Amino acid sequence: MQKSSLIIAKGIFVFMAAMLTLNAHAQQTDSTQTDTTVVEESSNSFSAIELEPEDTTQQTIGKMYCDIELLKRFQLSGYIQTQFQWADSSGIASAAGGNFSTGVDKRFSVRRGRLKVTYDKYFSKVVFQTDMTERGLRIVEAYASVTEERFYWATITAGIFNRPFGYEIEYTSNMREAPERGRMSGNLFPNERDLGAKLTLQGPKFGIWNWLKLDVAMVTGVGSPDANSGISDYDKRKDLITHLTVNRANRNEDIKYGFGLSYYDGGVVFNSDSSYVLFTDSSGIKTFHVDSVAPDSYAPRKYYGLDAQLQKDFKWGIFTLKVEYIQGTHSSQYLTTKSYQSKPTAPVYIRKFNGAYIELAQNFNRPISDNKFLNTIYSIIPGQIVIKYDWYDPNTEVKGDDIGKDVKTGTAGRIVTNATDLRYDTFGFGVAYFLSNNAKILAYYDTVKNETSKNLKDYTKDLKDNVLTLRLQYKF
């Protein structure tokens, strides 16, 4: 029976190859005669040798294999995240997928709709990724990377790619346990990517130094484009990003751990000959005051980061712990600390900041049993539980009721601190159900606590800006 099946399969393959051969020959210029000759070079002359029918078949089959190998270099992947959100109040400012529109406390949205095309050829790769949502179409990634083929240690990447700072920025959104990155990440690194070039130094995949990695990038600092908009480099300065990471595992590989050190050195060009920095007067009141700057100078963006991860594989599922801390000096606007994505048109405000997050996630294996009752119980168990806490303090030099405190009448050149300088703490809890290897449902609740000040009319108490997110994700 098995021998007959092999004979039938072989016959089908030969028939298909023969049909492809006839089709290829039919497309030749001279449709009335098939050229089955090749030119053979001898020492004194050239002579034509006629190919046997099986030779032309082999050539066609060889071409088919080449075409298949070429197609295998292309990879198409993507995912979609559709969600419903319910906020405590209408029109709130939120880090959970963007601000709510005026008068809106419930909304449907396509948070991310990604389509990614990758061409991978041995030691080189080209990637294009787009994001398609109700907000429009935008370019997420467009880069090429090449690894040198002598020692396999150095890789050059150029184009629009993830900023190599910390852990959370580069961690893909379709694998992330919580729905969104922390508030600090969204303000410092909007859209996560940037335009520039990057050098990666890492040992070969199966080498003894693969656990150590260094990324050094030179980027424009303006980030990747928003939907239906472009980006352009508006000054001559470029920003430097470095990230040194270590990733190890024990002998059984049921425990994996890693940590990283990050540094960001950038700047924002001034639009005038002045900027604003925090100042404490003789009465102890902290306000912004004007600070003269030299022409063509830059306001600083200097960040220092530390990140660590731990993963333990238990019998019932994988446990993950992630921690990251960032502090530094950030230059932005008076009413927002989001990094500039275009040339400043108003005075630049310089603030010292810090922030961090800690995340715990536990996955659960769902065993299959012959007992229907046990299978019903197992189906109720969530695929994953996640707890996350993060904080972002955009101005560490002013606290509580000092925020918004005015100076004496007639004091010139002073600007009062405002709600932008308030600290935010967010505690989130979520449960995910994996419907298949491709699909999952996530329910996640963000509890947001803002710093209060008796000198800020709308912030004398905590705002009602908690958000419930129900998300369906499908990836392919």
C-alpha distance (Angstrom), angle and dihedral (degrees) to the residues before:
residue distance angle dihedral
M1 . . .
Q2 3.80 . .
K3 3.82 91.5 .
S4 3.81 91.4 51.9
S5 3.79 90.9 50.8
L6 3.80 90.8 52.3
I7 3.82 91.1 50.2
I8 3.83 91.3 49.9
A9 3.82 92.0 47.2
K10 3.79 91.2 48.5
G11 3.79 91.0 49.8
I12 3.82 91.9 50.9
F13 3.82 91.4 49.6
V14 3.81 92.8 49.6
F15 3.82 90.6 47.2
M16 3.84 91.8 51.5
A17 3.81 91.3 47.3
A18 3.78 91.0 49.6
M19 3.81 91.7 50.1
L20 3.81 90.6 50.5
T21 3.80 89.3 49.2
L22 3.79 92.3 51.9
N23 3.81 90.5 47.7
A24 3.83 91.7 50.2
H25 3.78 91.9 48.7
A26 3.79 92.4 47.1
Q27 3.79 89.4 60.8
Q28 3.80 94.0 60.1
T29 3.79 120.4 112.9
D30 3.81 93.3 -110.9
S31 3.79 102.6 54.1
T32 3.81 93.3 177.6
Q33 3.80 96.6 61.3
T34 3.79 132.1 38.6
D35 3.76 115.7 -139.5
T36 3.79 107.3 -140.7
T37 3.76 97.6 163.8
V38 3.76 133.5 106.6
V39 3.77 129.3 -165.1
E40 3.80 115.8 -116.0
E41 3.80 119.3 -161.5
S42 3.83 116.6 -139.6
S43 3.80 128.7 180.0
N44 3.84 94.0 -92.7
S45 3.77 108.9 16.6
F46 3.78 147.7 9.1
S47 3.77 120.7 -109.7
A48 3.77 132.7 -175.1
I49 3.80 118.4 -123.9
E50 3.77 120.7 -165.1
L51 3.77 115.2 -129.9
E52 3.76 121.0 -130.4
P53 3.84 115.9 -121.0
E54 3.81 91.1 -108.9
D55 3.84 89.3 56.1
T56 3.80 92.8 57.7
T57 3.79 89.5 47.0
Q58 3.79 90.3 53.4
Q59 3.80 90.2 50.2
T60 3.79 90.6 52.7
I61 3.78 92.0 47.5
G62 3.80 89.5 48.8
K63 3.79 90.3 52.1
M64 3.80 89.4 50.0
Y65 3.80 90.3 54.5
C66 3.81 90.7 49.7
D67 3.80 91.2 50.9
I68 3.82 91.1 49.2
E69 3.81 91.4 49.3
L70 3.81 89.4 51.1
L71 3.81 92.4 50.8
K72 3.79 90.9 48.8
R73 3.79 89.0 62.3
F74 3.82 89.7 65.6
Q75 3.79 118.6 78.0
L76 3.79 124.5 -171.7
S77 3.79 117.5 -162.7
G78 3.77 140.0 149.2
Y79 3.77 147.4 136.6
I80 3.77 142.4 -140.0
Q81 3.80 128.1 -142.3
T82 3.79 114.5 -163.6
Q83 3.78 117.5 179.9
F84 3.78 149.7 172.7
Q85 3.81 119.8 -143.8
W86 3.78 132.0 -167.0
A87 3.82 119.5 -166.2
D88 3.81 128.9 -164.8
S89 3.81 91.6 -121.8
S90 3.78 139.3 19.2
G91 3.78 121.7 -96.8
I92 3.79 96.8 8.8
A93 3.79 124.7 166.9
S94 3.79 105.8 -117.6
A95 3.80 141.6 179.5
A96 3.81 89.4 -156.7
G97 3.78 97.4 94.3
G98 3.80 99.6 -39.8
N99 3.81 138.2 -55.5
F100 3.80 121.1 -44.9
S101 3.80 116.6 -116.6
T102 3.79 119.0 -107.1
G103 3.80 110.4 -77.5
V104 3.83 93.1 11.6
D105 3.80 124.7 114.7
K106 3.83 98.5 155.8
R107 3.79 125.3 49.0
F108 3.79 144.6 165.9
S109 3.79 118.3 -143.7
V110 3.76 145.8 160.8
R111 3.77 97.0 -122.6
R112 3.80 93.8 -172.3
G113 3.78 132.4 1.5
R114 3.77 106.6 179.8
L115 3.80 129.9 -176.9
K116 3.81 116.9 -177.8
V117 3.80 130.1 -171.9
T118 3.80 118.9 -168.7
Y119 3.79 128.6 -174.1
D120 3.81 108.7 -164.2
K121 3.82 120.6 -175.3
Y122 3.78 114.3 171.4
F123 3.82 103.3 -79.2
S124 3.80 99.1 4.9
K125 3.79 133.6 67.2
V126 3.80 139.1 -177.6
V127 3.81 121.7 -162.1
F128 3.80 132.5 -169.7
Q129 3.81 120.4 179.6
T130 3.81 129.7 174.2
D131 3.80 133.8 -173.4
M132 3.82 118.3 -140.9
T133 3.81 118.2 -171.3
E134 3.80 139.8 138.6
R135 3.82 86.1 -85.8
G136 3.80 92.2 63.3
L137 3.78 140.7 -97.3
R138 3.78 124.1 -53.1
I139 3.80 138.9 172.2
V140 3.79 111.4 -110.4
E141 3.79 101.2 174.8
A142 3.80 136.5 2.3
Y143 3.78 114.5 163.2
A144 3.79 146.4 129.2
S145 3.80 125.7 -143.0
V146 3.79 130.2 -168.2
T147 3.83 129.0 -171.5
E148 3.79 120.0 -153.6
E149 3.81 110.6 -114.0
R150 3.79 102.0 -144.6
F151 3.79 104.3 66.2
Y152 3.86 99.0 1.1
W153 3.80 91.0 -137.7
A154 3.81 104.2 111.9
T155 3.81 128.6 61.4
I156 3.80 125.2 -177.4
T157 3.83 118.5 -154.9
A158 3.80 124.2 -175.2
G159 3.80 132.4 177.2
I160 3.82 130.8 39.6
F161 3.82 109.6 -18.4
N162 3.80 142.0 143.7
R163 3.78 115.8 -65.8
P164 3.82 105.7 -112.6
F165 3.80 94.9 -133.0
G166 3.79 120.8 125.4
Y167 3.79 125.7 -34.6
E168 3.80 107.2 -78.4
I169 3.81 96.6 56.2
E170 3.81 94.7 59.2
Y171 3.82 96.9 37.4
T172 3.80 107.3 107.4
S173 3.81 117.8 -111.4
N174 3.82 95.3 -131.6
M175 3.83 91.2 59.1
R176 3.81 98.3 39.7
E177 3.80 114.6 114.5
A178 3.84 96.4 -145.5
P179 3.83 118.9 54.8
E180 3.82 95.3 -118.2
R181 3.75 142.2 20.4
G182 3.80 117.1 -104.7
R183 3.80 123.7 -76.4
M184 3.81 91.5 -108.0
S185 3.83 93.2 54.2
G186 3.80 91.1 51.2
N187 3.79 92.6 52.6
L188 3.80 99.6 42.4
F189 3.82 97.4 38.0
P190 3.82 110.7 26.0
N191 3.83 112.4 -167.6
E192 3.84 88.4 5.1
R193 3.83 94.6 -118.5
D194 3.78 132.2 88.2
L195 3.79 139.1 -173.2
G196 3.80 118.6 -105.6
A197 3.81 144.1 68.2
K198 3.80 133.1 -61.6
L199 3.80 136.4 -162.8
T200 3.81 117.1 -154.0
L201 3.80 121.2 -166.1
Q202 3.80 114.1 -166.8
G203 3.78 134.8 141.2
P204 3.83 120.1 -106.0
K205 3.80 116.0 -75.5
F206 3.80 95.2 -103.4
G207 3.80 96.1 30.9
I208 3.80 127.4 109.3
W209 3.84 92.5 -110.9
N210 3.79 98.9 51.4
W211 3.83 89.8 105.8
L212 3.83 91.5 69.3
K213 3.81 121.2 72.4
L214 3.81 135.3 173.5
D215 3.81 124.3 -169.7
V216 3.81 120.9 -168.9
A217 3.80 117.0 -179.1
M218 3.78 135.8 179.8
V219 3.82 111.1 -158.7
T220 3.79 140.2 168.6
G221 3.80 93.4 -115.2
V222 3.81 94.5 -135.2
G223 3.81 96.9 97.6
S224 3.80 131.1 -137.7
P225 3.82 120.4 -48.4
D226 3.79 126.8 -83.9
A227 3.79 121.0 -128.6
N228 3.82 114.2 -59.1
S229 3.80 92.0 -1.4
G230 3.77 138.3 92.8
I231 3.77 136.8 -138.3
S232 3.77 131.1 -135.2
D233 3.77 134.8 -176.2
Y234 3.81 106.2 -107.9
D235 3.82 101.7 -174.7
K236 3.80 140.7 34.2
R237 3.78 96.1 -114.6
K238 3.83 121.6 94.4
D239 3.79 127.0 -156.8
L240 3.80 123.4 -121.6
I241 3.82 121.9 -142.0
T242 3.80 125.9 -176.6
H243 3.80 129.6 179.6
L244 3.81 124.8 -179.7
T245 3.82 114.0 -168.0
V246 3.79 136.4 -176.7
N247 3.82 121.7 -164.1
R248 3.80 121.7 -178.3
A249 3.80 141.0 162.9
N250 3.80 136.5 -161.9
R251 3.80 121.7 -108.3
N252 3.82 93.7 -91.0
E253 3.81 90.8 44.5
D254 3.81 91.0 -135.4
I255 3.81 88.4 116.8
K256 3.80 120.4 53.2
Y257 3.79 126.1 176.3
G258 3.76 139.5 172.3
F259 3.77 144.5 168.0
G260 3.78 137.6 -167.4
L261 3.79 143.2 -161.4
S262 3.81 120.2 -148.0
Y263 3.79 135.6 -170.2
Y264 3.80 130.1 -174.7
D265 3.80 121.6 -168.9
G266 3.79 113.9 -179.3
G267 3.75 144.0 126.2
V268 3.78 146.9 -147.9
V269 3.78 119.5 -131.8
F270 3.81 114.2 -123.5
N271 3.78 117.8 -119.1
S272 3.82 90.7 -151.8
D273 3.78 140.5 12.8
S274 3.81 94.2 -83.7
S275 3.80 143.7 58.9
Y276 3.80 135.9 -179.3
V277 3.80 127.2 -111.9
L278 3.80 131.5 173.0
F279 3.79 116.5 -89.0
T280 3.82 133.4 -176.8
D281 3.80 115.6 -147.1
S282 3.79 127.9 -152.5
S283 3.81 92.3 -86.6
G284 3.83 92.1 54.2
I285 3.81 96.8 -107.3
K286 3.79 113.8 143.4
T287 3.78 117.6 -145.6
F288 3.77 138.8 147.1
H289 3.77 115.4 -93.9
V290 3.77 131.7 -173.4
D291 3.78 117.9 -93.0
S292 3.81 121.1 -165.8
V293 3.79 116.5 -128.8
A294 3.77 134.5 -169.9
P295 3.81 119.2 -102.1
D296 3.82 114.8 -89.0
S297 3.80 91.6 13.9
Y298 3.79 126.8 134.9
A299 3.78 137.7 -126.1
P300 3.82 109.5 -125.8
R301 3.80 129.2 -104.6
K302 3.79 105.5 -175.6
Y303 3.80 119.5 159.1
Y304 3.81 131.5 176.6
G305 3.78 119.8 -163.5
L306 3.79 139.9 -173.8
D307 3.82 123.5 -172.2
A308 3.82 134.5 176.8
Q309 3.80 136.0 -178.9
L310 3.82 134.9 -168.4
Q311 3.81 127.6 -172.3
K312 3.81 126.4 -174.6
D313 3.79 123.3 -174.4
F314 3.81 110.0 -145.3
K315 3.80 125.8 -179.4
W316 3.79 90.6 -106.0
G317 3.82 95.3 46.0
I318 3.79 147.9 -58.5
F319 3.81 121.8 -57.8
T320 3.83 118.5 -155.4
L321 3.80 131.9 -168.7
K322 3.82 122.1 -171.7
V323 3.80 127.7 -178.4
E324 3.81 130.9 176.2
Y325 3.80 134.5 171.9
I326 3.83 128.6 -172.7
Q327 3.78 131.7 -179.8
G328 3.77 136.7 163.7
T329 3.79 146.0 97.1
H330 3.78 120.6 -45.5
S331 3.81 130.1 -171.2
S332 3.79 118.1 -154.5
Q333 3.80 141.5 122.6
Y334 3.78 134.8 -53.3
L335 3.82 95.9 -108.3
T336 3.80 100.6 33.5
T337 3.79 138.9 30.1
K338 3.80 94.5 -153.1
S339 3.80 110.4 127.8
Y340 3.78 116.9 -102.1
Q341 3.81 116.7 -95.6
S342 3.80 93.5 179.5
K343 3.79 136.9 28.3
P344 3.82 113.4 -64.9
T345 3.80 115.5 -104.8
A346 3.81 96.4 -178.0
P347 3.82 135.3 44.0
V348 3.81 115.7 -63.4
Y349 3.83 119.6 -121.4
I350 3.80 118.9 -148.7
R351 3.82 118.1 -151.5
K352 3.79 137.1 171.8
F353 3.81 112.0 -130.7
N354 3.78 145.0 173.5
G355 3.77 137.6 -173.5
A356 3.78 143.8 160.3
Y357 3.78 146.1 179.8
I358 3.78 136.6 -149.8
E359 3.79 120.8 -163.9
L360 3.81 131.8 -172.2
A361 3.81 121.3 -168.7
Q362 3.79 131.0 177.1
N363 3.80 123.3 -168.8
F364 3.82 120.7 -158.7
N365 3.77 126.9 -147.6
R366 3.80 114.6 -138.3
P367 3.81 109.8 -146.9
I368 3.80 121.1 -152.7
S369 3.80 116.9 -125.5
D370 3.79 135.8 -175.0
N371 3.77 86.6 -130.7
K372 3.83 111.6 91.4
F373 3.80 91.9 -155.5
L374 3.80 92.4 54.7
N375 3.80 91.0 47.1
T376 3.81 88.7 54.0
I377 3.81 90.5 51.6
Y378 3.80 91.8 47.3
S379 3.81 91.3 51.1
I380 3.81 89.9 58.8
I381 3.80 92.2 56.8
P382 3.82 109.8 97.5
G383 3.76 119.1 -120.0
Q384 3.79 92.1 -130.5
I385 3.81 142.3 4.0
V386 3.80 120.2 -158.6
I387 3.81 133.5 -173.1
K388 3.79 121.4 -173.2
Y389 3.79 134.9 178.6
D390 3.79 124.1 -175.0
W391 3.77 137.9 166.8
Y392 3.78 134.8 -166.1
D393 3.80 122.7 -168.4
P394 3.83 107.0 -176.0
N395 3.80 93.3 -172.9
T396 3.80 116.2 31.0
E397 3.82 93.5 177.1
V398 3.81 95.8 70.7
K399 3.81 128.6 49.7
G400 3.79 141.8 -174.0
D401 3.78 117.1 -37.1
D402 3.80 91.6 6.7
I403 3.79 87.0 74.1
G404 3.79 110.0 93.2
K405 3.79 94.2 11.8
D406 3.80 110.1 147.1
V407 3.77 128.7 -136.8
K408 3.78 128.4 -125.8
T409 3.76 117.2 -68.6
G410 3.77 112.7 -92.9
T411 3.80 96.2 28.4
A412 3.77 105.0 136.8
G413 3.79 128.7 -145.2
R414 3.82 95.5 20.4
I415 3.81 125.4 129.2
V416 3.80 119.6 -167.2
T417 3.80 119.2 -125.0
N418 3.81 114.6 -112.3
A419 3.81 145.4 -170.0
T420 3.81 90.5 -64.4
D421 3.82 87.5 72.5
L422 3.82 94.6 58.3
R423 3.80 121.2 113.2
Y424 3.83 119.9 -122.6
D425 3.82 126.4 -154.4
T426 3.80 119.3 -169.2
F427 3.79 127.7 -168.4
G428 3.81 116.1 -170.4
F429 3.79 134.6 -175.4
G430 3.79 127.2 -173.9
V431 3.79 145.0 174.0
A432 3.81 124.1 -155.8
Y433 3.81 128.6 -163.3
F434 3.79 117.0 -160.6
L435 3.79 108.4 -143.9
S436 3.82 91.5 -177.5
N437 3.77 139.7 -28.5
N438 3.80 87.3 -74.0
A439 3.81 105.5 36.8
K440 3.79 136.0 54.3
I441 3.80 138.9 167.0
L442 3.81 119.1 -140.8
A443 3.80 129.2 -165.8
Y444 3.80 112.9 -170.3
Y445 3.80 133.6 170.3
D446 3.83 124.2 -159.5
T447 3.81 118.6 -157.9
V448 3.81 107.8 -163.7
K449 3.81 124.2 -163.9
N450 3.79 120.4 -172.1
E451 3.78 127.7 -163.2
T452 3.81 112.4 -105.3
S453 3.80 134.0 -142.3
K454 3.78 130.8 -174.4
N455 3.81 87.4 -142.8
L456 3.81 94.1 62.8
K457 3.79 111.7 74.0
D458 3.82 97.5 -150.7
Y459 3.79 95.6 37.8
T460 3.78 105.1 54.1
K461 3.82 87.0 112.6
D462 3.77 138.2 19.7
L463 3.81 113.8 -69.2
K464 3.78 121.6 -122.1
D465 3.78 96.5 -117.8
N466 3.81 106.0 128.5
V467 3.81 114.4 138.1
L468 3.82 134.1 -152.7
T469 3.81 114.8 -154.9
L470 3.83 124.5 -164.5
R471 3.80 110.1 -173.5
L472 3.79 136.2 -178.9
Q473 3.79 114.4 -161.5
Y474 3.80 127.8 -171.5
K475 3.78 122.6 179.7
F476 3.78 133.0 -178.6
